[in-house]
Amino acid sequence: MTDLPHDLRTLGIFLLITVLLGGGAGWMAGSGMARGWRPFWHCALALLLIAAAARFLHYALFEQPLLSLPAYLLDAAVILLIGGLGYRVTRVRQMTTQYRWLYERTGPLTWRSREITSQP
């Protein structure tokens, strides 16, 4: 891997650690928080901790800076995005399956109230 250009090597490390490992952990955390009916801010706190763990893996495995604010913010943004998607997809599935008489799915991330028709 030493014959790869530095930028390509760094991109590969970012994709492996942040997107694959951190994003996967973020998706599972978001989905788990939604299944437990926790508010999103609980999920966001967990995702920020996962971003810190991803930054530590960058440092420990690939000798990248540990206390780099721009690098942490990038990791946190990617992991928050993926974890937030996991949270929302799971919450939409919950609302439209458990309360199917009240809500209907309008997309992968949204639902709406069903039109209630009154019986004469």
Secondary structure, DSSP 4 states (H G I P E B T S, - for coil): -TTS-HHHHHHHHHIIIIIIIIHHHHHHHHHHHHHTT--HHHHHHHHHHHHHHHHHHHHHHH---SS-HHHHHHHHHHHHHHHHHHHHHHHHHHHHHHTTTTEEE-SSS-EEEPPPPPP-
